[in-house]
Structures are given as C-alpha cells and as structure tokens.
Amino acid sequence: MSTNLAQQLREGTTKSHSMAENVSFVKSFLGGVVDKNSYRKLVGNLYFIYEAIEEQIENNKDNIAVKAVYFPELYRKNSLIEDLNYYYGDNWLQQIKPSSATQVYIDRIRNIGYSSPELLIAHSYTRYIGDLSGGQILKKIAKNAMQLSDDLGTSFYDFDLINDEKKFKDLYRESLNNIPLTITQIDQIIAEANIAFNLNMKIFQELNSNLIKIMIMLFLSSINNFRKKFS
C-alpha cells in the first residue's frame, strides 16, 4: 500500500524550505557572493553532519523504514574529505570542529538513531535529495564565485555513482512511498523534516553572523587606518 510519503514530505516542508532559502548566507550564495573562509567552515560542518547521518543509517540499515532509504551511493562523507583536503590540507581533521549549531544537529541525528530510527528518513530526504537536486547549479556558483580551478573544492556536489539523476529520484520516491508506516509515523517524519530544515538554517545563520563580524572588523580596521593617516 502506497503512503504517498514523498509528496507529503515535499508539501509538508514547503514553508521551511522557503525560510531556509531566505537566510542571508544562502541568498548571498545563490547570488554568487561566496566568502571562501565561511564556505570552508560550512564544508567542515557538513562533514560532521554527514558522518553522523551515515553512521546512523549504517547502524540501522536492517530497520524496515531505514532500509528503504539505504542508498550508499548518496553518501557524502568521502567527497567532503576530498574538499577538506583542498581547503585545509592533509591535517584538515586537526583544524575543524563542529560549530554550536552543528553539534545540536549531530546530537539530534544520533539520538533519533537510537530511539526512533524511522525518523532518519526525514534527514536523508532533507539533505541528500536537496544536494542531488541542486548540486550542479550550486557547484557552478561556488566555482565561479571562489574562482576555483577544475573540480577542486567542489567534490561534495558530484554524485559519481548515480548515472541518471531523474531515474534515481524516481526510485527514491517509490521507496519512500512503499514504506509501511502508520499515519502517526508519517506525521512524525514530516515534523522531523521541518526540524532538519530548521537545524540547517541555524548553521547558515551562524555562518552569516561570522561573515558580518569579519566585515565589521575590516571596516573598523580601515577606519582606524584612515584616522591614523590624518591624525
């Protein structure tokens, strides 16, 4: 029996999706304004998030609900490691740590992995399908904005194990719709997907705050230099 979960997830997260797109950092990114330092911090945060998601999916892959979205070809951890090597060098792991908002996200994923693994569906849908859908557009923006050569620093957006994006998304959608879930479980998964969007939004807001602080510091520094010249 089909639950039409894919459509319910899409419709049930429309508002959250729109709100996430309107965070200043995301709007700047989509507009082609990308600060390289903020972007590499984002890559670091994403590494910790995907490490947690993929760890919990692997731990729960025999769960009937999680099994339906068990697609290792979507995994992003290794591609993020490639990007972190580019942005930070070989000792990247010693240079990064989860931001406060990222740690909240990681804790959430691990908690539901232990207590309510079917809710991992919400995080899989929110992150992986979003990445797959907009990946090549975002890759192009990142490359142009940060003047990256070749494909260095943008491995995150490449799904090398997926040959046909449309066919894969149809397969994923069909898998979602065939999971045997109660109405209560469906409502909980949709609610969790909205939480996932909110958690992502908090990370973007943090990055935006950091970017604003840097801009203010540069502005104040330039004013001080200007004053010194004329004092």
C-alpha positions in Angstrom: 0.0 0.0 0.0 1.4 3.4 -1.1 1.6 6.1 1.5 2.5 8.9 -0.9 5.1 9.9 1.7 7.3 11.6 -0.9 4.6 14.1 -1.9 3.6 14.6 1.7 7.2 15.4 2.7 7.5 17.9 -0.2 4.2 19.7 0.6 4.8 19.5 4.4 8.2 21.2 4.2 7.4 23.9 1.6 7.4 26.8 4.2 10.6 25.5 5.9 12.3 25.2 2.5 11.4 28.7 1.6 12.6 30.1 5.0 16.0 28.3 4.6 16.5 29.8 1.2 15.9 33.3 2.6 18.7 33.1 5.2 21.2 35.8 4.2 24.1 33.3 3.8 22.1 31.2 1.4 20.8 34.2 -0.5 24.3 35.6 -0.9 25.5 32.1 -2.1 22.7 31.8 -4.6 23.5 35.4 -5.8 27.1 34.4 -6.4 28.7 36.0 -3.3 30.7 33.4 -1.5 33.3 34.1 1.2 35.9 31.3 0.9 36.6 31.2 4.6 32.9 30.9 5.5 32.4 28.3 2.8 35.2 26.0 4.1 33.7 26.3 7.6 30.4 25.1 6.0 32.2 22.2 4.4 33.7 21.3 7.8 30.2 21.4 9.4 28.7 19.3 6.7 31.5 16.7 7.2 30.4 16.2 10.8 26.7 16.1 9.9 27.1 13.5 7.1 29.4 11.5 9.3 26.5 11.3 11.9 23.8 10.6 9.3 25.8 7.9 7.5 26.9 6.3 10.8 23.2 6.1 12.0 21.9 4.8 8.6 24.5 2.1 8.6 23.7 1.2 12.2 20.0 0.9 11.4 20.0 -0.4 7.8 18.1 -3.5 8.9 15.3 -1.4 10.2 12.4 -1.8 7.7 12.0 2.0 7.3 15.7 2.9 7.1 16.3 0.0 4.7 14.0 1.8 2.2 16.3 4.8 2.0 19.6 2.8 2.3 21.4 4.1 -0.8 25.2 4.3 -0.1 25.6 5.9 -3.5 24.2 9.1 -1.9 26.9 9.2 0.9 28.8 12.5 1.0 31.4 11.9 3.7 34.2 10.8 1.4 33.6 13.6 -1.1 33.6 16.1 1.8 37.0 14.7 2.9 38.3 15.5 -0.6 37.1 19.1 -0.3 38.5 19.4 3.2 41.9 18.2 1.9 41.7 21.0 -0.7 40.7 23.8 1.7 42.7 22.9 4.8 45.5 20.5 3.7 46.3 17.0 4.9 45.8 17.8 8.5 42.3 19.1 8.0 40.8 17.0 10.8 43.0 18.8 13.4 41.8 22.2 12.1 38.0 21.7 12.1 35.4 21.2 14.8 31.6 21.3 14.8 30.0 24.7 15.4 27.5 25.1 18.2 24.5 24.7 15.8 26.2 21.7 14.1 26.7 20.0 17.4 23.0 20.3 18.1 22.3 18.8 14.7 24.7 15.9 15.3 23.2 15.2 18.7 19.7 15.1 17.2 20.7 12.6 14.5 22.4 10.3 17.0 19.5 10.5 19.4 16.9 9.5 16.9 19.2 6.8 15.5 19.0 5.2 18.9 15.4 6.0 19.8 13.3 6.4 16.6 15.4 5.3 13.6 12.5 5.7 11.2 12.9 9.5 11.6 16.3 9.2 9.9 14.2 9.2 6.7 13.5 12.9 7.3 17.2 13.7 7.4 18.0 11.6 4.4 15.3 13.3 2.4 16.2 16.8 3.5 19.9 16.6 2.9 20.6 14.0 0.1 17.7 14.8 -2.2 18.3 18.6 -1.8 22.0 18.0 -2.6 21.3 15.8 -5.6 18.6 18.2 -7.0 20.6 21.4 -6.8 24.2 20.1 -6.8 25.4 21.1 -10.3 23.9 24.6 -10.1 25.5 25.2 -6.6 28.8 23.7 -7.9 28.8 26.2 -10.7 28.1 29.1 -8.4 30.8 28.0 -6.0 33.4 27.6 -8.7 32.7 31.0 -10.3 32.4 32.9 -7.0 35.6 31.5 -5.5 37.4 31.2 -8.8 38.2 27.5 -8.3 40.1 25.6 -11.0 38.9 22.3 -12.4 36.8 20.5 -9.9 38.9 21.2 -6.9 36.9 22.0 -3.7 33.5 21.0 -5.1 33.6 17.2 -4.8 30.6 17.5 -2.5 28.3 18.2 -5.4 29.4 15.3 -7.5 27.4 12.0 -7.3 29.7 9.8 -9.3 27.8 6.6 -8.5 24.5 8.0 -9.8 24.3 7.9 -13.6 20.8 9.2 -14.1 19.5 11.7 -11.6 15.9 11.5 -12.7 15.7 7.7 -12.6 17.4 7.6 -9.2 15.0 10.2 -7.7 12.0 8.2 -9.1 13.4 5.1 -7.4 14.0 7.0 -4.1 10.4 8.4 -4.3 9.0 5.0 -4.9 10.9 3.5 -2.0 9.6 6.3 0.3 6.0 5.6 -0.8 6.3 1.9 -0.1 7.5 2.1 3.5 4.8 0.5 5.7 4.1 3.4 8.1 1.2 4.5 10.3 -0.4 7.9 9.9 1.3 8.9 13.2 4.7 7.9 11.9 4.2 9.8 8.7 3.3 12.9 10.7 6.4 12.5 12.9 8.6 12.1 9.8 7.2 15.3 8.3 7.7 17.1 11.6 11.3 15.8 11.8 12.0 17.0 8.2 10.9 20.5 9.3 13.2 20.2 12.3 16.0 19.2 9.9 15.4 22.3 7.8 15.5 24.4 10.9 18.7 22.9 12.1 20.3 23.6 8.7 19.0 27.2 8.9 20.7 27.7 12.2 24.1 26.6 10.7 23.6 29.1 7.8 22.7 31.9 10.3 25.9 31.1 12.2 28.0 31.5 9.1 26.2 34.7 8.2 26.9 36.1 11.7 30.6 35.2 11.3 30.7 36.8 7.9 29.1 40.0 9.2 31.7 40.1 12.1 34.6 39.8 9.7 33.1 42.6 7.6 32.6 44.9 10.6 36.2 44.2 11.8 37.6 45.0 8.4 35.5 48.2 8.2 36.7 49.3 11.7 40.3 48.5 10.8 40.1 50.6 7.6 38.6 53.5 9.6 41.3 53.3 12.2 44.0 53.3 9.4 42.3 56.2 7.8 42.3 58.2 11.1 46.0 57.4 11.7 46.9 58.8 8.3 45.2 62.1 9.1 45.9 62.4 12.9 
